[in-house]
């Protein structure tokens, strides 16, 4: 309402993603982060309290999410031999990113937590990054893992001085950053577009005159973008979990 009020339309920008504290230093994204953990925990605890051979709708929904995380992501990317210890991690990452993304579509909340770069960076740098390098060093040894990650099999010796720094930069620096930036950029851009079309429609409607005729067009675009954004939110959660499992699988693989 503030952005759409007055005689001149003020387009939303980066500043509108930095919300004032609710109390003390606690902000809305922080509260949503904790809320997402409570929602995920409550969902799986409630679904598994009274398990039946023929599942009800609630149990079926939970089993479908688990099966998707277990077989379609973790097993496919890590392999049937090594995937089982990583199922809880990958399933948790998928659900965590998904719920925090979907917050952007829930009325009143309407804020995707992952549109703040610090949150996906924390998951990538503090969870995924240490895990996949730890399992790699554990399996191949320190020197063996460095060679495994930086020296592709069959590479000519004369290109190694150029190839090794590039591979090292990609595997140890670039991968965790791009993992976080991908979901952040999608959530930030999508939410910003929704803000632009929604507030523009509101401004055109409240401004009076002939602009009222154009307002429904802006609202129609906002509605269409909402459905598109819902799809992207789900896809980004899937991609984040998929790449996390893929990195672990590559670290455990015998070949580069």
C-alpha angles and dihedrals in degrees: 000000000000093000092047097045127097131034095297128057113237110205116223117249145167092301090065091064091062102079123193117257117273091213131346107335094330114117133191094258090054091052091047090051092057091042091055091055091050092048094050093045093047092047096055095038092051092045094050100042096088107022117187134193089236102043124219122227094274094048090044091054092051092046091049091053091047093047091049093051093042103043108017096045115015100035094041094052103035100033135243093276100057108017104093100078090053099050095093092049097048093042091051092048092050094049093042095052092041096053093044090050094048091054085080091070100043113102116249091011096056097154125112105217092208090064085083106079093215094069100054088040090055092052092046100042100033101036116017098033097052093042099053095043092045093054089045094053090044093054102038103024125241099288093033092054094048089051091044091055101039107032115062113209113261095017111148112252094235093063095049095089088060098034100049096059091046093050092045092051092048098046101038103031114014101044098061091044095050090045090060098036093053096062093036093053093048094049095043095048094043095050091045091053091050090051092050096052095039095049092041090054090048091049093049091048096049096040092070127208124074092332088078088074091059095047096083089056091057091047090049090054090048090052093048090048090051091061091044091048091051089056092047091049091056093043093050092051089050093047093048092052092041094053091044090055090043092055091050090048092051091049091053097042119108092226130050 
